[in-house]
Amino acid sequence: MRPSYSAPIIFARLNMPTKTKEKRTLRNTIVYDPILKQFTQKGHIVHGKKLLQYPEGVCEYCSNKYPKHRKGQRFCNPKCRMKWWIRQNHNGKDPDYGETICPIDGVVFRKTRPWSKYCCDGCQAEGIKRITTQSREQKVAQESV
């Protein structure tokens, strides 16, 4: 059966700060370990009385070192994870969708997706604006005829 302790007692046992602002943020990270029969922080391994963080990891995509937040973490951030998966789907190479010309700016740019039409978000917004105004004008022309 799990013993019930108040937050100040738990924080004192873990040598954690007892200020109210810090207590609120740390309260959700504390877990009772039934095997060790003591409280620990999530993401920490208990070694005797000392709390140790998970060992430092190396990102599988960019090879940068990063502090692990959970067991089995392989990437330093979600962007690296997505880039790694995209590369895996293209046999270890970065995908090449070719180059195209932006219909708004006339700039030649490298496509990031097979369906890319515009070089940037601003051009995409302008393109959508042009398409909607053209369709409105066509509707007005059809109604007037």
C-alpha positions in Angstrom: 0.0 0.0 0.0 1.3 3.4 -0.9 2.0 5.7 2.0 0.6 9.2 1.7 3.0 12.1 2.4 2.5 15.8 2.1 4.5 17.8 -0.5 6.9 19.5 2.0 8.0 16.1 3.4 8.5 14.6 -0.1 10.5 17.7 -1.2 12.6 17.5 1.9 13.4 13.8 1.3 14.5 14.5 -2.3 16.4 17.7 -1.3 14.2 19.8 -3.6 13.3 23.4 -3.3 10.3 24.2 -1.1 9.3 27.6 -2.6 5.6 27.5 -3.7 6.3 28.5 -7.3 8.9 25.8 -7.7 6.8 23.2 -5.8 3.9 23.6 -8.3 6.2 22.8 -11.3 7.9 19.9 -9.6 4.8 18.3 -8.0 3.8 16.6 -11.3 7.3 15.2 -11.8 7.4 13.2 -8.6 6.5 9.5 -8.7 6.3 6.8 -6.0 8.4 3.8 -6.8 6.8 0.7 -5.2 9.9 -1.5 -5.7 12.3 0.9 -4.0 9.5 2.1 -1.7 10.5 5.7 -2.0 9.6 8.8 -4.1 11.6 9.7 -7.2 11.5 12.2 -10.0 10.3 11.2 -13.4 13.2 10.8 -15.8 15.7 10.1 -13.0 17.3 6.8 -12.0 17.7 6.2 -8.3 21.1 5.1 -7.2 21.3 4.8 -3.5 20.2 8.2 -2.1 21.5 10.1 -5.1 19.2 11.1 -8.0 20.9 10.8 -11.4 19.6 11.9 -14.8 19.5 9.6 -17.8 22.8 9.5 -19.5 23.5 12.0 -22.3 22.4 10.9 -25.7 23.7 11.4 -29.2 21.1 12.3 -31.9 20.9 9.7 -34.7 20.3 12.4 -37.4 22.6 15.3 -36.5 25.0 13.5 -34.1 24.7 16.3 -31.5 24.8 15.4 -27.8 21.7 16.2 -25.8 20.3 15.5 -22.4 17.8 12.6 -22.5 14.4 13.2 -21.0 13.2 9.6 -21.2 14.5 6.1 -21.7 14.8 5.1 -25.4 15.0 8.7 -26.7 16.9 8.7 -30.0 16.7 12.3 -31.3 17.5 15.7 -29.9 14.3 17.3 -31.2 11.2 16.4 -33.3 12.7 18.1 -36.4 15.6 15.7 -36.4 13.3 12.8 -35.9 11.1 13.8 -38.9 14.2 14.4 -41.1 15.6 11.0 -40.1 12.3 9.2 -41.1 12.1 11.1 -44.4 15.7 10.0 -45.2 14.9 6.4 -44.2 12.0 6.4 -46.7 14.4 7.5 -49.5 17.1 4.9 -49.0 19.4 6.9 -46.9 19.4 10.0 -49.2 17.7 13.4 -48.8 14.7 13.5 -51.1 15.2 15.3 -54.4 11.9 16.6 -55.9 13.7 18.8 -58.4 13.5 22.5 -59.0 10.5 24.6 -60.1 9.6 28.3 -60.7 7.4 30.2 -58.3 4.4 31.5 -60.2 4.3 34.7 -58.0 8.0 35.8 -57.8 9.4 33.9 -60.8 12.2 32.6 -58.5 13.7 29.2 -59.1 13.6 27.1 -55.9 14.2 23.6 -54.7 10.9 21.7 -53.9 10.6 20.2 -50.4 7.5 18.2 -51.3 6.4 16.7 -54.7 3.4 19.0 -54.8 5.2 22.3 -53.8 4.2 25.2 -56.1 5.4 28.3 -54.2 8.8 29.3 -52.8 7.5 30.7 -49.5 4.5 31.2 -47.3 4.0 34.7 -48.5 3.8 33.6 -52.2 1.4 30.8 -51.2 -0.9 33.3 -49.5 -0.8 35.6 -52.6 -1.4 32.6 -54.9 -4.5 31.6 -52.9 -5.7 35.2 -52.9 -5.4 35.4 -56.7 -7.2 32.1 -57.3 -10.1 33.1 -55.1 -10.5 36.5 -56.8 -10.3 34.9 -60.2 -13.1 32.4 -59.3 -15.2 35.3 -57.9 -14.7 37.2 -61.2 -15.7 34.2 -63.2 -18.9 33.7 -61.2 -19.8 37.3 -61.6 -19.2 37.1 -65.4 -21.3 33.9 -65.7 -24.2 35.5 -63.7 -24.2 38.6 -65.8 -24.4 36.7 -69.1 
